[in-house]
Amino acid sequence: MRPLLLALLLVFTAMADPKLLTWPDLTGRPRPAPDATISYGADPHQKVDLWLPRTPGKHKTVLMVHGGCWQTEIADRSLMNWIANDLRSRGYAVWNIDYRGVDRPGGGYPGTFADASAATDALRDAAARYQLDLTKVVAVGHSAGGHLALWLAGRARLPKGSVLHAPKPLPIAYVISLGGLPDLEATAASPDNGCGTEVVARLTGSPSPTHADVFADTSVPRLLPLGVPQDLVNGENDRIIPMRLGTGYEAQARAKGDRVALHRVAATGHVELIAPDSAAWAKTVALIDAAFAQ
């Protein structure tokens, strides 16, 4: 196990309510495997795991984005294997992306965002081969991945002068953020968040003549309205992501005209959000089902 991840596991386990799941409760389970791993770049972290249902025909597709405080040392795409497997068993294809974190060469700004974009757009190249239906893509992101999932849905609204701007990003039809950190400015001003505040500066980069406002193309509220429905699922007992980061973003998105709902789940911390036998995940599955039914 990575040293930083082990240290954080010990800290968060000590902080946790004994009735709540800890990270070892999840990561100690047998880890299911994907059906294929696809590279979208030369770096070892520029990969996507594809989970395919056994049903024939075109598959409804979920774009999945892992968290880990935007740091590869803390987490990679494999942390999502259990819920990806659960969705596969329910008939969904899962496109579980990875990206270079701020702690890897090329990560931070713009690399982390560029990776998430390239991994998402690579869906187009894989769709025909794997029978993936891209008419409606639902994005699900956990923690820092909640920020990236929402950001991916807002790429069409990126400033044209941004190095992250792309003319035809893959459209995201619906976003579900699980204990996410969409507002980077609020996160940077919240020392009680489990990721800390310094990581935000590593993610957004330092101000420069060509990138004076580092939040303009990185923080989701700056891209509002996203123009797609959004659900936020947050645990009432989450000690890593303060609830106000969810309620604050919900208020901003609604004020801009977006359709957004915050779902607060009782007796739930941060781990339950990606544990397939939890009440929080049952809620998320219901939201995914409803999103594809619309």
N, C-alpha and C positions, 0 to 999 in steps of 0.2 A: 504494500500500500504506500502511496506517495506520502512523504514526511509531512507536508503542509496539510494534506487532507486528513491524515491521522491526528495531527494536533487539533485541527478544527473539530473533528469528530469528538475528541475528548472534551473540548470546551463546551460544545453544544449539547453533548450528552449530560455533562454536569449541570447545565442550565435547565435542562428539559424537565418538565413535569413527568414523574415516573409513569403516569398513565398514557403518555404520548409516545409515539414511535421515535426511536433514535436512528441515526444513519446506519449503524451496524445491523439494526433490525431489518433494514431493507437490503443492504449490500451483502449481508451474510446468506441470503437466499440463493438457491441455484439460479444462475444467470442464463436466461434463454438467449438464443442466437438468432441473428437476422438471416434473411434468405440470400442477400447479396450485399457486397460493399463496393461502392463506386467512387472513384477518384475524380475530383473536379479541378485538381491542381497538383503540383509536384511535391508540396509539403506533406509530411505524414499526417497532419491534422486536417488536410483539405480532403475530407472523405465524407461520404453519406452511407448510412446503413439503410437498406430497403427491406421492409417487412411486408410480405405478400400473403393475402388470404388464400385459402384453398378453393374458394368459389370461382367459377368461370366468369368470363366477361370482363368488361371494364370495371376497375375498382375505384370506389370513392377514396380520395386521397387526403391524408392528414400530414401536414408539414409539422415536424416536431423540432423544438429548439431547447437544448439543455441549458442549465444555469451553471453555477459555480463561481459567481462574482466576476464573470468575464475572465476567469483565470483557468488555464488548462491544468495547472498543477492541482487545482481543487476538484475539477470534474471535467469529464468529456461526455461524448454522446452515449456511452455505455450506461450512464446513470439512468437513462430513460428506457432501458431494455425491458423492464418489467411491465410498464404501461404500454410500450410499443407492442409487446407480445399479446397483451390483453386486447388491444384494438385489432390486431391481426386475427385473433380468435373470434372477433365479432364481425369480421368481414370487411374491415378497412385495410387499405394499404397505408403504410407509414413511411414517410421520407424523413429519416432522423438525421439531421445535419450536424456536422462538427465545424469548427472554425479555430483559427489561431487566437488564443487569449492574449491579454495584454502582457503576459509574462513569457511570450514566445517571440522569437525573431519575426518581424513582419506584422506582429499583432498590435493592438491599440488602434490609433487613428492613422490612416484610414483602413488598415488591414483587417481588423476584426469585422468591421462593417462590410468591407468588400468581399470577404470570405462568405459571410452570411448571405449576401446578395448572389454571389456566384453559385453557391450551393443550392439556393432556391431556384434560380433560373435554369440550373442543370436538369430540373424536372422536365423541362420541355424536351430535352434530348433523350430522356429515358422513357417518356410516356408511351410511345408506340411499342417499344420492345416489351415493356412490362404491363401493358394494358392498363395504364393509369388514366383515369378520367380527370382532366384538369379544368372542366367547366366550372367546378366549384371546389376550391382548395380551402380547407379549414386549417389555420395555424394554431398550434398549442405550444406555449412556452412556459417554462418553469423558472421562477426567480429572475436571474439576469436574462435568462432566455425569454421570459415574459416581455421584458423590454425589447429584445431583438425581434420577437414575433410581431409585436405592435409596430415597431419601426419598419419591418419588412412590408407590412400592409400600407404604410404611409410613404413608400419610396416614390410614388408618382408625384408627391408634393415636395420633394426635395428641391432646394434652390438650384436653379440651372447653373449657377457658378460653382456649385460644390463638386469636388472630385468624386463624390459618391453618386452624383446624378446619372441616371441611365434613361435612355429614351423610351424603352418598352419593358419595364420590369414585369415579372410574372404577377398577375393579379391575385391577391388574397381576398377571398370572399367573406371571411369570418375569422375572428381572433378570440382565443380563450387564453387568458393570462393567469397562471397559477402562482400566487404569491409574488407577483412581478414588481419591478422597479422602473416603471415607464418614465418617470420624471427625474432626469439626471440632476437637475438643479436642486430639487427637493432632497434627493439622495445625498448629494454632496453636502447639504446643510443638515444632515441627520446623522450625528455620530453614534446614535443608538442602533443604526441598521447593522446587520450582521456582516455586511461586506466591507464596512468602514467607509471613509470618505476619500482617502487618497487614491483608491482604485479608479474613481470617476475621472480624475485628472489624467491618469494613465490611459483611460479609454478615449477621452475626447481630445487629448493632445493639448499642447500649450498654445495660447493665442499667438498668431503670426499675422503679417500683413495680408496674407491670402486667406486666413481663417481666424479673423479677429473675434468673432462670436462663436466659441467652440460648441455651444449648445444648439446653434441654428439648424444643423443637419444631423444631430445625434440624439437629441432629447425629444421624445414623442410629443409632448404638448406643443412644441414648436411647429409640428406638422399637422395639427388639428385644423379642421375636421378630417379624419381619415376617410370618412364616407363608407365605412363598413361597420356592421354590428360587432360589438365587443362585449365579452363577458369576463369579469374578474372574479376568480375564486380565491378567497383568502381565509386562512385559519384564524379563529378567534384567539388561539393560544400560540400563534407564530411568534417566536422570540427572535427570529432573524429579520423578518420584514415587518416593521411597524404598520399597524392597520391604517394609519393616516396616509401612508403612501398610496394605499388603494383608494380611500375615500377622497383624497385630494385630487387624484387623477380623474376619478369618476366625475367629480364636480366640474373640472375643467373641460372634459370631453362633452358632457351634457350641455355646458354653456355654449360650446361651439356647434351644437346641433347634432352630434353623433348619438347613435343609439347604443347606450352602454349600461350595464347592470353589474352591481357588485353583490356577490353571493358570499355571505359570511357563514362559515361552517363551524359549529360548536365542537368543543373538545378536539380541536385539530391544530397541529403545529405545522412545521414546514415540510417534514418528511411525508406526512400523510397525503400531501398534495400529489405525490407521484407513487403512492403505494396502491396497487390494484385492488386491494381488499378493503379500502377505506371508504368512509362516507363521502369524503371530499372527491375521491375519484369516481364514485358512483354518480355524484352530481355532475362531474365533468363529462362523463359518458352520456348522460342524459342531455347535456347541452350540445355535445357533438352530434348526437342523433337528431336533435331538433334543428341544428344548423343545416344539416344536409336535407332535412325534410322541407325546408322553406323554399 
